[in-house]
Amino acid sequence: MDASTEKPHILVVDDDTRLRELLKSFLSRNDFRVSTAASAAEARQRLGSLDFDLIVLDVMMPGETGLEFATELRRTDDVPILMLTAMVETKDRIAGLERGVDDYLGKPFEPRELLLRIQSVLRRGRPAGTPAPTEARRQVTFGPMQFDIELGELTDKGKRLPLTDAEIALMRAFAGRIGEVLSRETLCKIIGASVNERAIDVQVTRLRRKIEPDPSFPRYLRTVRGQGYRLVDA
């Protein structure tokens, strides 16, 4: 097998030709395979024929914006998304998290910081402090749902549900300590990067939409007032 095919494959989506090519050159020098797209439409073409480990996505693009593209993509694909944006307001970041974005990096940025953010998203696996699953505890079942801790896969009556990288990290944390209350601070550390406690609430809300019969009255992923959240299998 060609060693280059073992490198993580990144898709850079940005309408700025100069920035797109600079990122391709920089990331290629840092041991990534890189493909590029100048628009959401072109990105879909790339995704239709290639597999990617992460998407670096610009927010402000003509036609379909990065946020609109992320919203549509999340209906069928859980590939991690790192958003590039000149918008630094908290509400803008929360809007992205609600659409399934895994991390944000504001423009202008240092290439080294982008590299660190990418590496952080790609290496997120089992959360720190979560016990390695034993064979008997590899899977957790709650209602019709089943979550494979090792694979990070959630199924509903056997049908696989797409999860974002952040949602997988949360599910691994909850499933690894089922019944225990996890504080927002703990969950922030698990997800990492620039996530804050408000963003945790957003992620939990999004996760509930996938696992709860009625997200307004959660049965499995419960809020413990003043403490945090816990997953129960009853």
C-alpha positions in Angstrom: 0.0 0.0 0.0 1.2 3.5 -0.8 2.3 5.1 2.5 0.6 8.4 1.4 -2.8 6.7 1.5 -2.3 6.1 5.3 -2.1 9.9 6.0 -5.2 11.7 7.2 -7.1 13.1 4.3 -8.4 16.7 4.7 -10.8 18.6 2.4 -10.3 22.4 2.4 -13.4 24.3 1.3 -12.8 28.0 0.7 -13.6 30.4 -2.1 -10.4 32.3 -1.6 -8.0 30.8 -4.1 -4.9 32.1 -2.4 -5.8 30.9 1.1 -7.0 27.6 -0.3 -3.6 26.9 -2.0 -1.6 28.2 1.0 -3.5 25.8 3.3 -3.0 22.9 0.9 0.7 23.6 0.7 1.1 24.0 4.5 -0.9 20.9 5.5 0.8 18.8 2.8 4.1 19.7 4.3 2.8 18.6 7.7 2.0 15.0 6.6 -1.6 15.3 5.5 -3.2 14.4 2.2 -5.2 17.5 1.0 -8.0 18.0 -1.5 -9.6 21.4 -2.1 -12.9 22.8 -3.2 -13.9 26.4 -4.0 -17.6 26.0 -3.1 -20.1 23.8 -1.3 -21.2 22.3 -4.6 -17.6 21.4 -5.5 -17.2 20.0 -1.9 -20.1 17.7 -2.5 -18.5 16.3 -5.6 -15.3 15.6 -3.7 -17.3 13.9 -0.9 -19.1 11.8 -3.4 -15.9 10.2 -4.7 -13.4 10.3 -1.8 -13.3 9.6 1.9 -12.1 12.4 4.2 -11.0 12.4 7.8 -11.8 16.1 8.4 -13.2 19.2 6.5 -11.7 22.7 7.0 -14.7 24.8 6.0 -15.0 28.6 5.5 -18.2 30.2 6.7 -18.6 33.1 4.3 -18.8 31.7 0.8 -20.9 33.0 -2.1 -24.1 31.1 -2.8 -24.4 28.4 -0.1 -22.6 29.4 3.0 -20.4 27.1 5.1 -23.1 27.0 7.8 -25.7 25.9 5.3 -23.4 23.3 3.9 -22.6 21.9 7.4 -26.3 21.7 8.2 -27.1 19.7 5.1 -24.0 17.5 5.4 -24.8 16.5 9.0 -28.0 14.8 7.8 -25.9 12.1 6.2 -22.3 12.4 7.3 -20.5 12.6 10.6 -17.1 13.7 9.2 -15.5 16.2 11.6 -15.7 19.9 10.6 -13.4 22.7 11.6 -14.9 26.0 10.6 -12.9 29.1 9.6 -14.7 32.3 10.4 -14.2 36.0 10.7 -17.3 36.0 13.0 -16.1 35.9 16.6 -19.4 36.5 18.5 -20.4 33.7 20.8 -23.8 33.5 19.2 -22.1 32.8 15.8 -20.0 30.0 17.3 -23.1 28.5 19.0 -25.0 28.7 15.6 -22.2 26.6 14.1 -22.2 24.1 17.0 -25.9 23.7 16.5 -25.2 22.6 13.0 -22.7 20.0 13.9 -19.4 21.9 13.6 -16.7 20.3 15.8 -14.4 23.3 16.3 -13.9 26.9 15.3 -10.9 29.0 14.3 -11.2 32.7 13.8 -9.6 34.6 10.9 -6.9 35.7 10.7 -5.1 32.8 12.3 -1.6 31.3 12.7 -1.1 28.2 10.6 0.5 26.5 13.6 -2.8 27.0 15.5 -4.8 25.5 12.7 -2.5 22.5 12.7 -2.9 22.0 16.4 -6.7 22.3 16.1 -6.8 19.7 13.3 -4.6 17.3 15.3 -6.8 17.8 18.4 -10.0 17.0 16.4 -8.4 14.0 14.7 -7.0 12.4 17.9 -10.2 12.7 19.9 -11.1 9.2 20.8 -11.9 7.8 24.2 -12.2 10.7 26.6 -9.5 11.1 29.2 -10.5 9.4 32.4 -13.0 7.1 30.7 -12.2 3.4 31.4 -11.2 1.3 28.5 -14.3 -0.8 27.7 -14.2 -4.4 28.7 -15.7 -7.0 26.4 -18.8 -7.0 28.6 -19.1 -3.2 28.6 -18.2 -2.5 25.1 -21.8 -1.7 24.2 -24.4 0.3 26.2 -28.1 -0.1 25.6 -30.8 2.4 26.5 -34.3 2.0 25.2 -34.1 1.0 21.5 -30.6 2.6 21.3 -27.3 0.9 21.4 -23.9 2.7 21.6 -20.6 0.9 20.8 -18.1 2.6 23.0 -15.0 1.3 21.1 -16.3 2.1 17.6 -18.2 5.2 18.5 -21.3 4.0 16.7 -24.9 4.7 17.7 -27.8 2.6 16.4 -31.5 2.8 16.8 -33.2 -0.6 16.3 -30.1 -1.6 14.3 -30.1 1.6 12.1 -26.9 3.6 12.4 -27.4 7.3 13.3 -24.7 9.8 12.2 -22.8 11.5 15.1 -20.4 14.4 15.0 -17.0 14.0 16.5 -18.0 16.0 19.5 -21.2 13.9 20.0 -19.1 10.7 19.9 -16.8 12.1 22.6 -19.8 13.0 24.7 -21.5 9.6 24.2 -18.2 7.8 25.1 -18.0 9.9 28.3 -21.6 9.2 29.3 -21.5 5.5 28.3 -18.2 4.9 30.1 -19.7 6.2 33.3 -23.4 5.4 32.9 -25.6 6.7 35.7 -22.9 9.1 37.0 -23.3 12.8 36.8 -20.8 14.6 34.6 -20.4 18.3 35.2 -20.2 20.8 32.3 -16.6 21.6 33.2 -15.7 17.9 32.9 -17.5 17.7 29.6 -15.6 20.8 28.3 -12.3 19.1 29.1 -13.4 16.0 27.3 -14.4 17.8 24.1 -11.5 20.2 24.4 -10.5 23.1 22.1 -12.5 26.3 22.5 -15.7 24.7 23.9 -17.4 26.4 26.8 -20.2 25.4 29.1 -22.9 27.1 27.0 -21.6 25.1 24.0 -21.9 21.9 26.1 -25.6 22.6 26.6 -25.9 23.1 22.8 -24.2 19.8 22.1 -26.4 18.0 24.7 -29.5 19.5 23.1 -28.4 18.3 19.6 -27.6 14.8 21.0 -31.0 14.6 22.7 -32.7 15.2 19.3 -31.1 11.9 18.1 -31.6 9.7 21.2 -34.7 10.9 22.9 -38.4 10.0 22.0 -39.3 13.5 23.2 -36.2 15.8 23.6 -38.3 18.3 25.6 -38.7 15.6 28.3 -35.5 13.6 28.2 -35.7 10.0 29.4 -32.1 8.9 28.9 -29.8 11.9 28.9 -31.0 13.7 32.0 -30.2 17.1 33.5 -29.1 17.1 37.1 -29.9 20.7 38.2 -26.8 22.6 39.4 -24.5 19.6 38.7 -24.5 18.5 35.0 -25.8 15.6 33.0 -26.0 11.8 33.2 -27.0 9.0 30.9 -29.3 6.3 32.3 -30.3 3.0 30.7 -33.7 2.8 32.4 
